[in-house]
Amino acid sequence: MRMALTVASAFNEFDSVVKPSPATWTKVCERRDAVLKVIGKAFPAGGDIRYQSAKIIGSLGRNTACRPVDDIDLMVYLHIDADLWAQKYRGDSSEFLYRVRRVLNEHSPVRKVGARGQAVRFFYVDGLSVDVAPVEKYTSGNYGIPDGSGNWLTTNPVKHETYLTERNDAVSGDLKKIIRFAKKWNKAHSSRLASFHLEMMVARTYGTLGGNSRTALRLFFDYNLYNLSVQDPAGFSGDLSSYLTQSNRDAVNDGLKAARDRADLALAAENRGDHREAIRLWRIILGNDFPIFG
Protein backbone atom coordinates (compact mmCIF):
# COMPACT_ATOMS: atom_id res chain seq x y z
CA MET A 1 0.00 0.00 0.00
CA ARG A 2 1.47 3.37 -1.03
CA MET A 3 1.53 6.05 1.65
CA ALA A 4 2.07 9.80 1.84
CA LEU A 5 2.23 12.44 4.59
CA THR A 6 1.10 15.44 2.52
CA VAL A 7 -1.47 15.92 -0.21
CA ALA A 8 1.15 17.23 -2.63
CA SER A 9 3.36 14.17 -2.11
CA ALA A 10 0.29 11.91 -2.46
CA PHE A 11 -0.46 13.40 -5.88
CA ASN A 12 3.16 13.05 -6.96
CA GLU A 13 3.11 9.42 -5.90
CA PHE A 14 -0.22 8.90 -7.67
CA ASP A 15 1.21 10.36 -10.88
CA SER A 16 4.07 7.84 -10.81
CA VAL A 17 1.58 5.00 -10.31
CA VAL A 18 -0.85 6.13 -13.02
CA LYS A 19 1.38 6.78 -16.02
CA PRO A 20 2.85 3.84 -17.95
CA SER A 21 6.33 2.88 -16.76
CA PRO A 22 9.44 2.85 -18.99
CA ALA A 23 9.27 -0.96 -18.92
CA THR A 24 5.71 -0.80 -20.25
CA TRP A 25 6.76 1.51 -23.08
CA THR A 26 9.60 -0.85 -23.97
CA LYS A 27 7.15 -3.74 -24.18
CA VAL A 28 4.70 -1.66 -26.23
CA CYS A 29 7.41 -0.78 -28.76
CA GLU A 30 8.65 -4.37 -28.98
CA ARG A 31 5.14 -5.65 -29.60
CA ARG A 32 4.46 -2.96 -32.20
CA ASP A 33 7.63 -3.90 -34.05
CA ALA A 34 6.75 -7.62 -33.97
CA VAL A 35 3.29 -6.95 -35.44
CA LEU A 36 4.67 -4.62 -38.11
CA LYS A 37 7.13 -7.30 -39.16
CA VAL A 38 4.16 -9.61 -39.80
CA ILE A 39 2.25 -6.89 -41.65
CA GLY A 40 5.24 -6.06 -43.85
CA LYS A 41 5.54 -9.70 -44.93
CA ALA A 42 1.79 -10.09 -45.41
CA PHE A 43 1.39 -6.97 -47.59
CA PRO A 44 4.70 -6.54 -49.44
CA ALA A 45 5.63 -4.12 -52.19
CA GLY A 46 4.26 -5.36 -55.48
CA GLY A 47 0.98 -6.67 -54.09
CA ASP A 48 -2.43 -5.18 -54.82
CA ILE A 49 -2.53 -4.11 -51.15
CA ARG A 50 0.79 -2.77 -49.85
CA TYR A 51 1.98 -1.78 -46.39
CA GLN A 52 3.00 1.88 -46.30
CA SER A 53 3.27 3.14 -42.73
CA ALA A 54 2.00 2.72 -39.17
CA LYS A 55 1.47 4.78 -36.06
CA ILE A 56 0.48 4.06 -32.47
CA ILE A 57 -2.77 5.97 -31.88
CA GLY A 58 -5.35 6.19 -29.10
CA SER A 59 -4.35 7.03 -25.55
CA LEU A 60 -0.84 5.64 -25.97
CA GLY A 61 -0.30 7.72 -29.10
CA ARG A 62 -1.49 10.87 -27.32
CA ASN A 63 0.49 10.01 -24.16
CA THR A 64 -2.65 10.00 -22.03
CA ALA A 65 -2.82 6.27 -21.22
CA CYS A 66 -3.10 4.99 -17.66
CA ARG A 67 -1.78 1.80 -16.16
CA PRO A 68 -2.57 -0.98 -16.64
CA VAL A 69 -2.05 -0.88 -20.41
CA ASP A 70 -4.13 -3.70 -21.90
CA ASP A 71 -3.98 -2.98 -25.62
CA ILE A 72 -2.11 -1.07 -28.28
CA ASP A 73 -4.04 0.75 -31.01
CA LEU A 74 -2.01 0.67 -34.20
CA MET A 75 -3.17 2.56 -37.29
CA VAL A 76 -1.74 0.84 -40.38
CA TYR A 77 -1.92 2.51 -43.78
CA LEU A 78 -2.35 -0.15 -46.47
CA HIS A 79 -2.38 1.27 -49.98
CA ILE A 80 -5.02 -0.40 -52.18
CA ASP A 81 -4.60 -0.43 -55.97
CA ALA A 82 -7.03 2.00 -57.60
CA ASP A 83 -8.89 -0.65 -59.61
CA LEU A 84 -9.30 -2.94 -56.59
CA TRP A 85 -10.50 -0.01 -54.47
CA ALA A 86 -13.07 1.05 -57.05
CA GLN A 87 -14.33 -2.42 -57.88
CA LYS A 88 -14.37 -4.10 -54.48
CA TYR A 89 -13.49 -2.22 -51.32
CA ARG A 90 -14.77 1.34 -51.67
CA GLY A 91 -18.30 0.04 -51.19
CA ASP A 92 -17.48 -2.71 -48.69
CA SER A 93 -15.05 -1.95 -45.90
CA SER A 94 -15.97 -5.17 -44.10
CA GLU A 95 -14.63 -7.23 -46.98
CA PHE A 96 -11.39 -5.26 -46.77
CA LEU A 97 -11.15 -5.84 -43.02
CA TYR A 98 -11.77 -9.57 -43.36
CA ARG A 99 -9.15 -9.86 -46.07
CA VAL A 100 -6.66 -8.14 -43.78
CA ARG A 101 -7.56 -10.51 -40.94
CA ARG A 102 -7.29 -13.58 -43.17
CA VAL A 103 -3.89 -12.63 -44.59
CA LEU A 104 -2.47 -11.65 -41.20
CA ASN A 105 -3.75 -14.87 -39.69
CA GLU A 106 -1.85 -16.81 -42.36
CA HIS A 107 1.41 -14.98 -41.63
CA SER A 108 1.29 -14.48 -37.87
CA PRO A 109 2.83 -16.77 -35.24
CA VAL A 110 0.23 -15.48 -32.76
CA ARG A 111 -2.32 -18.19 -32.00
CA LYS A 112 -5.41 -16.02 -32.32
CA VAL A 113 -6.10 -13.15 -34.70
CA GLY A 114 -9.67 -11.85 -34.88
CA ALA A 115 -11.67 -8.98 -36.37
CA ARG A 116 -13.63 -6.73 -34.05
CA GLY A 117 -15.59 -3.89 -35.65
CA GLN A 118 -12.94 -1.51 -36.97
CA ALA A 119 -9.77 -3.44 -36.25
CA VAL A 120 -7.95 -6.76 -36.42
CA ARG A 121 -6.84 -7.90 -32.98
CA PHE A 122 -3.68 -9.86 -32.18
CA PHE A 123 -4.36 -11.70 -28.90
CA TYR A 124 -1.36 -12.39 -26.67
CA VAL A 125 -1.33 -14.67 -23.63
CA ASP A 126 0.14 -11.92 -21.41
CA GLY A 127 -2.92 -9.75 -22.04
CA LEU A 128 -1.26 -6.93 -24.01
CA SER A 129 -3.19 -7.19 -27.28
CA VAL A 130 -2.62 -5.21 -30.46
CA ASP A 131 -5.56 -3.76 -32.36
CA VAL A 132 -4.55 -3.13 -35.97
CA ALA A 133 -6.79 -0.50 -37.56
CA PRO A 134 -6.19 -0.84 -41.32
CA VAL A 135 -6.83 2.42 -43.16
CA GLU A 136 -6.70 3.85 -46.65
CA LYS A 137 -5.28 7.34 -47.09
CA TYR A 138 -7.36 9.88 -49.00
CA THR A 139 -6.00 12.66 -51.17
CA SER A 140 -7.14 15.10 -48.46
CA GLY A 141 -4.55 13.61 -46.11
CA ASN A 142 -7.26 12.09 -43.92
CA TYR A 143 -7.88 8.37 -43.57
CA GLY A 144 -10.75 6.00 -44.24
CA ILE A 145 -11.32 3.33 -41.60
CA PRO A 146 -13.93 0.53 -41.64
CA ASP A 147 -16.91 1.50 -39.51
CA GLY A 148 -17.91 -2.06 -38.57
CA SER A 149 -20.98 -2.16 -40.82
CA GLY A 150 -19.45 -2.11 -44.29
CA ASN A 151 -18.99 1.63 -44.72
CA TRP A 152 -15.99 3.89 -44.24
CA LEU A 153 -15.45 6.54 -41.59
CA THR A 154 -13.15 9.48 -42.17
CA THR A 155 -10.66 10.01 -39.39
CA ASN A 156 -7.28 11.54 -38.68
CA PRO A 157 -5.68 10.58 -35.34
CA VAL A 158 -2.71 12.80 -36.15
CA LYS A 159 -4.98 15.86 -35.91
CA HIS A 160 -6.23 14.71 -32.51
CA GLU A 161 -2.69 14.22 -31.27
CA THR A 162 -1.61 17.61 -32.60
CA TYR A 163 -4.62 19.34 -31.05
CA LEU A 164 -3.92 17.90 -27.61
CA THR A 165 -0.23 18.81 -27.78
CA GLU A 166 -1.13 22.37 -28.82
CA ARG A 167 -3.64 22.67 -25.96
CA ASN A 168 -1.01 21.43 -23.51
CA ASP A 169 1.45 24.03 -24.78
CA ALA A 170 -1.19 26.79 -24.73
CA VAL A 171 -1.96 26.37 -21.02
CA SER A 172 1.72 26.06 -20.10
CA GLY A 173 1.00 23.10 -17.88
CA ASP A 174 0.86 19.36 -17.61
CA LEU A 175 -2.54 18.87 -19.21
CA LYS A 176 -1.93 15.21 -19.98
CA LYS A 177 -1.28 14.48 -16.31
CA ILE A 178 -4.68 15.97 -15.44
CA ILE A 179 -6.24 13.84 -18.17
CA ARG A 180 -4.78 10.70 -16.59
CA PHE A 181 -6.13 11.74 -13.19
CA ALA A 182 -9.58 12.40 -14.68
CA LYS A 183 -9.50 8.95 -16.27
CA LYS A 184 -8.79 7.36 -12.89
CA TRP A 185 -11.76 9.26 -11.41
CA ASN A 186 -13.93 8.00 -14.28
CA LYS A 187 -12.77 4.41 -13.80
CA ALA A 188 -13.34 4.57 -10.05
CA HIS A 189 -16.93 5.69 -10.62
CA SER A 190 -18.44 3.30 -13.20
CA SER A 191 -16.46 4.35 -16.33
CA ARG A 192 -19.44 6.06 -17.91
CA LEU A 193 -17.38 8.45 -20.04
CA ALA A 194 -15.57 7.24 -23.16
CA SER A 195 -11.82 7.80 -23.03
CA PHE A 196 -11.48 10.19 -25.99
CA HIS A 197 -14.56 12.18 -24.97
CA LEU A 198 -13.11 12.60 -21.49
CA GLU A 199 -9.76 13.74 -22.89
CA MET A 200 -11.42 16.43 -24.97
CA MET A 201 -13.48 17.58 -21.96
CA VAL A 202 -10.28 18.10 -20.00
CA ALA A 203 -8.55 19.80 -22.92
CA ARG A 204 -11.24 22.47 -23.30
CA THR A 205 -11.52 23.19 -19.56
CA TYR A 206 -8.49 25.40 -18.99
CA GLY A 207 -7.38 28.84 -20.09
CA THR A 208 -4.30 28.50 -17.91
CA LEU A 209 -3.01 25.60 -15.87
CA GLY A 210 -0.62 26.00 -12.98
CA GLY A 211 1.23 23.38 -11.00
CA ASN A 212 -1.50 22.55 -8.46
CA SER A 213 -3.19 19.33 -9.61
CA ARG A 214 -5.74 19.51 -6.82
CA THR A 215 -7.24 22.85 -7.84
CA ALA A 216 -6.99 21.85 -11.50
CA LEU A 217 -9.04 18.70 -10.88
CA ARG A 218 -11.61 20.62 -8.86
CA LEU A 219 -11.99 23.02 -11.81
CA PHE A 220 -12.45 20.10 -14.22
CA PHE A 221 -15.32 18.71 -12.14
CA ASP A 222 -16.98 22.11 -11.82
CA TYR A 223 -16.53 23.31 -15.40
CA ASN A 224 -17.94 20.16 -16.97
CA LEU A 225 -20.91 19.76 -14.62
CA TYR A 226 -24.01 19.98 -16.88
CA ASN A 227 -21.59 20.71 -19.73
CA LEU A 228 -20.84 17.32 -21.30
CA SER A 229 -21.05 18.26 -24.97
CA VAL A 230 -17.74 18.83 -26.76
CA GLN A 231 -17.00 18.79 -30.48
CA ASP A 232 -14.46 16.57 -32.21
CA PRO A 233 -11.54 18.99 -32.79
CA ALA A 234 -10.79 17.30 -36.12
CA GLY A 235 -14.35 17.93 -37.29
CA PHE A 236 -15.32 14.33 -38.08
CA SER A 237 -17.48 13.01 -35.24
CA GLY A 238 -19.53 16.01 -34.14
CA ASP A 239 -20.64 16.04 -30.50
CA LEU A 240 -18.50 13.48 -28.69
CA SER A 241 -21.13 13.09 -25.96
CA SER A 242 -23.79 11.77 -28.35
CA TYR A 243 -23.34 8.16 -27.16
CA LEU A 244 -24.63 9.03 -23.68
CA THR A 245 -28.26 8.26 -22.86
CA GLN A 246 -30.14 10.72 -20.69
CA SER A 247 -29.86 8.43 -17.69
CA ASN A 248 -26.10 8.16 -18.22
CA ARG A 249 -25.84 11.94 -18.55
CA ASP A 250 -27.65 12.32 -15.27
CA ALA A 251 -25.34 9.79 -13.62
CA VAL A 252 -22.21 11.52 -14.99
CA ASN A 253 -23.44 14.90 -13.75
CA ASP A 254 -24.18 13.40 -10.34
CA GLY A 255 -20.65 12.01 -10.28
CA LEU A 256 -19.11 15.34 -11.30
CA LYS A 257 -21.07 17.17 -8.60
CA ALA A 258 -20.08 14.68 -5.92
CA ALA A 259 -16.43 14.88 -7.00
CA ARG A 260 -16.48 18.70 -7.02
CA ASP A 261 -18.04 18.86 -3.57
CA ARG A 262 -15.54 16.36 -2.14
CA ALA A 263 -12.69 18.24 -3.82
CA ASP A 264 -13.87 21.44 -2.08
CA LEU A 265 -13.77 19.61 1.27
CA ALA A 266 -10.33 18.14 0.46
CA LEU A 267 -8.91 21.54 -0.47
CA ALA A 268 -10.31 23.06 2.72
CA ALA A 269 -8.79 20.24 4.79
CA GLU A 270 -5.40 20.74 3.13
CA ASN A 271 -5.56 24.49 3.75
CA ARG A 272 -6.09 23.96 7.48
CA GLY A 273 -3.26 21.40 7.61
CA ASP A 274 -5.38 18.26 7.89
CA HIS A 275 -3.59 16.19 5.27
CA ARG A 276 -4.99 12.92 6.59
CA GLU A 277 -8.56 14.03 5.85
CA ALA A 278 -7.64 15.59 2.51
CA ILE A 279 -5.92 12.41 1.34
CA ARG A 280 -8.89 10.34 2.51
CA LEU A 281 -11.26 12.46 0.42
CA TRP A 282 -9.06 12.43 -2.69
CA ARG A 283 -8.83 8.65 -2.41
CA ILE A 284 -12.63 8.45 -2.57
CA ILE A 285 -12.56 10.63 -5.69
CA LEU A 286 -9.65 8.96 -7.48
CA GLY A 287 -9.91 5.33 -6.38
CA ASN A 288 -7.85 2.78 -4.53
CA ASP A 289 -4.62 3.44 -6.44
CA PHE A 290 -4.40 6.79 -4.65
CA PRO A 291 -2.07 6.64 -1.61
CA ILE A 292 -3.27 6.52 1.97
CA PHE A 293 -2.04 8.80 4.73
CA GLY A 294 0.99 7.59 6.60
C-alpha positions in Angstrom: 0.0 0.0 0.0 1.5 3.4 -1.0 1.5 6.1 1.7 2.1 9.8 1.8 2.2 12.4 4.6 1.1 15.4 2.5 -1.5 15.9 -0.2 1.2 17.2 -2.6 3.4 14.2 -2.1 0.3 11.9 -2.5 -0.5 13.4 -5.9 3.2 13.1 -7.0 3.1 9.4 -5.9 -0.2 8.9 -7.7 1.2 10.4 -10.9 4.1 7.8 -10.8 1.6 5.0 -10.3 -0.8 6.1 -13.0 1.4 6.8 -16.0 2.9 3.8 -17.9 6.3 2.9 -16.8 9.4 2.9 -19.0 9.3 -1.0 -18.9 5.7 -0.8 -20.2 6.8 1.5 -23.1 9.6 -0.9 -24.0 7.1 -3.7 -24.2 4.7 -1.7 -26.2 7.4 -0.8 -28.8 8.6 -4.4 -29.0 5.1 -5.6 -29.6 4.5 -3.0 -32.2 7.6 -3.9 -34.0 6.7 -7.6 -34.0 3.3 -7.0 -35.4 4.7 -4.6 -38.1 7.1 -7.3 -39.2 4.2 -9.6 -39.8 2.2 -6.9 -41.7 5.2 -6.1 -43.8 5.5 -9.7 -44.9 1.8 -10.1 -45.4 1.4 -7.0 -47.6 4.7 -6.5 -49.4 5.6 -4.1 -52.2 4.3 -5.4 -55.5 1.0 -6.7 -54.1 -2.4 -5.2 -54.8 -2.5 -4.1 -51.2 0.8 -2.8 -49.9 2.0 -1.8 -46.4 3.0 1.9 -46.3 3.3 3.1 -42.7 2.0 2.7 -39.2 1.5 4.8 -36.1 0.5 4.1 -32.5 -2.8 6.0 -31.9 -5.3 6.2 -29.1 -4.3 7.0 -25.5 -0.8 5.6 -26.0 -0.3 7.7 -29.1 -1.5 10.9 -27.3 0.5 10.0 -24.2 -2.7 10.0 -22.0 -2.8 6.3 -21.2 -3.1 5.0 -17.7 -1.8 1.8 -16.2 -2.6 -1.0 -16.6 -2.0 -0.9 -20.4 -4.1 -3.7 -21.9 -4.0 -3.0 -25.6 -2.1 -1.1 -28.3 -4.0 0.8 -31.0 -2.0 0.7 -34.2 -3.2 2.6 -37.3 -1.7 0.8 -40.4 -1.9 2.5 -43.8 -2.4 -0.2 -46.5 -2.4 1.3 -50.0 -5.0 -0.4 -52.2 -4.6 -0.4 -56.0 -7.0 2.0 -57.6 -8.9 -0.7 -59.6 -9.3 -2.9 -56.6 -10.5 0.0 -54.5 -13.1 1.1 -57.0 -14.3 -2.4 -57.9 -14.4 -4.1 -54.5 -13.5 -2.2 -51.3 -14.8 1.3 -51.7 -18.3 0.0 -51.2 -17.5 -2.7 -48.7 -15.0 -2.0 -45.9 -16.0 -5.2 -44.1 -14.6 -7.2 -47.0 -11.4 -5.3 -46.8 -11.2 -5.8 -43.0 -11.8 -9.6 -43.4 -9.1 -9.9 -46.1 -6.7 -8.1 -43.8 -7.6 -10.5 -40.9 -7.3 -13.6 -43.2 -3.9 -12.6 -44.6 -2.5 -11.7 -41.2 -3.7 -14.9 -39.7 -1.9 -16.8 -42.4 1.4 -15.0 -41.6 1.3 -14.5 -37.9 2.8 -16.8 -35.2 0.2 -15.5 -32.8 -2.3 -18.2 -32.0 -5.4 -16.0 -32.3 -6.1 -13.2 -34.7 -9.7 -11.9 -34.9 -11.7 -9.0 -36.4 -13.6 -6.7 -34.0 -15.6 -3.9 -35.6 -12.9 -1.5 -37.0 -9.8 -3.4 -36.3 -8.0 -6.8 -36.4 -6.8 -7.9 -33.0 -3.7 -9.9 -32.2 -4.4 -11.7 -28.9 -1.4 -12.4 -26.7 -1.3 -14.7 -23.6 0.1 -11.9 -21.4 -2.9 -9.7 -22.0 -1.3 -6.9 -24.0 -3.2 -7.2 -27.3 -2.6 -5.2 -30.5 -5.6 -3.8 -32.4 -4.6 -3.1 -36.0 -6.8 -0.5 -37.6 -6.2 -0.8 -41.3 -6.8 2.4 -43.2 -6.7 3.8 -46.7 -5.3 7.3 -47.1 -7.4 9.9 -49.0 -6.0 12.7 -51.2 -7.1 15.1 -48.5 -4.6 13.6 -46.1 -7.3 12.1 -43.9 -7.9 8.4 -43.6 -10.8 6.0 -44.2 -11.3 3.3 -41.6 -13.9 0.5 -41.6 -16.9 1.5 -39.5 -17.9 -2.1 -38.6 -21.0 -2.2 -40.8 -19.4 -2.1 -44.3 -19.0 1.6 -44.7 -16.0 3.9 -44.2 -15.5 6.5 -41.6 -13.2 9.5 -42.2 -10.7 10.0 -39.4 -7.3 11.5 -38.7 -5.7 10.6 -35.3 -2.7 12.8 -36.2 -5.0 15.9 -35.9 -6.2 14.7 -32.5 -2.7 14.2 -31.3 -1.6 17.6 -32.6 -4.6 19.3 -31.0 -3.9 17.9 -27.6 -0.2 18.8 -27.8 -1.1 22.4 -28.8 -3.6 22.7 -26.0 -1.0 21.4 -23.5 1.4 24.0 -24.8 -1.2 26.8 -24.7 -2.0 26.4 -21.0 1.7 26.1 -20.1 1.0 23.1 -17.9 0.9 19.4 -17.6 -2.5 18.9 -19.2 -1.9 15.2 -20.0 -1.3 14.5 -16.3 -4.7 16.0 -15.4 -6.2 13.8 -18.2 -4.8 10.7 -16.6 -6.1 11.7 -13.2 -9.6 12.4 -14.7 -9.5 8.9 -16.3 -8.8 7.4 -12.9 -11.8 9.3 -11.4 -13.9 8.0 -14.3 -12.8 4.4 -13.8 -13.3 4.6 -10.0 -16.9 5.7 -10.6 -18.4 3.3 -13.2 -16.5 4.3 -16.3 -19.4 6.1 -17.9 -17.4 8.4 -20.0 -15.6 7.2 -23.2 -11.8 7.8 -23.0 -11.5 10.2 -26.0 -14.6 12.2 -25.0 -13.1 12.6 -21.5 -9.8 13.7 -22.9 -11.4 16.4 -25.0 -13.5 17.6 -22.0 -10.3 18.1 -20.0 -8.5 19.8 -22.9 -11.2 22.5 -23.3 -11.5 23.2 -19.6 -8.5 25.4 -19.0 -7.4 28.8 -20.1 -4.3 28.5 -17.9 -3.0 25.6 -15.9 -0.6 26.0 -13.0 1.2 23.4 -11.0 -1.5 22.5 -8.5 -3.2 19.3 -9.6 -5.7 19.5 -6.8 -7.2 22.8 -7.8 -7.0 21.8 -11.5 -9.0 18.7 -10.9 -11.6 20.6 -8.9 -12.0 23.0 -11.8 -12.5 20.1 -14.2 -15.3 18.7 -12.1 -17.0 22.1 -11.8 -16.5 23.3 -15.4 -17.9 20.2 -17.0 -20.9 19.8 -14.6 -24.0 20.0 -16.9 -21.6 20.7 -19.7 -20.8 17.3 -21.3 -21.0 18.3 -25.0 -17.7 18.8 -26.8 -17.0 18.8 -30.5 -14.5 16.6 -32.2 -11.5 19.0 -32.8 -10.8 17.3 -36.1 -14.4 17.9 -37.3 -15.3 14.3 -38.1 -17.5 13.0 -35.2 -19.5 16.0 -34.1 -20.6 16.0 -30.5 -18.5 13.5 -28.7 -21.1 13.1 -26.0 -23.8 11.8 -28.3 -23.3 8.2 -27.2 -24.6 9.0 -23.7 -28.3 8.3 -22.9 -30.1 10.7 -20.7 -29.9 8.4 -17.7 -26.1 8.2 -18.2 -25.8 11.9 -18.6 -27.6 12.3 -15.3 -25.3 9.8 -13.6 -22.2 11.5 -15.0 -23.4 14.9 -13.7 -24.2 13.4 -10.3 -20.7 12.0 -10.3 -19.1 15.3 -11.3 -21.1 17.2 -8.6 -20.1 14.7 -5.9 -16.4 14.9 -7.0 -16.5 18.7 -7.0 -18.0 18.9 -3.6 -15.5 16.4 -2.1 -12.7 18.2 -3.8 -13.9 21.4 -2.1 -13.8 19.6 1.3 -10.3 18.1 0.5 -8.9 21.5 -0.5 -10.3 23.1 2.7 -8.8 20.2 4.8 -5.4 20.7 3.1 -5.6 24.5 3.8 -6.1 24.0 7.5 -3.3 21.4 7.6 -5.4 18.3 7.9 -3.6 16.2 5.3 -5.0 12.9 6.6 -8.6 14.0 5.9 -7.6 15.6 2.5 -5.9 12.4 1.3 -8.9 10.3 2.5 -11.3 12.5 0.4 -9.1 12.4 -2.7 -8.8 8.6 -2.4 -12.6 8.4 -2.6 -12.6 10.6 -5.7 -9.7 9.0 -7.5 -9.9 5.3 -6.4 -7.8 2.8 -4.5 -4.6 3.4 -6.4 -4.4 6.8 -4.6 -2.1 6.6 -1.6 -3.3 6.5 2.0 -2.0 8.8 4.7 1.0 7.6 6.6 
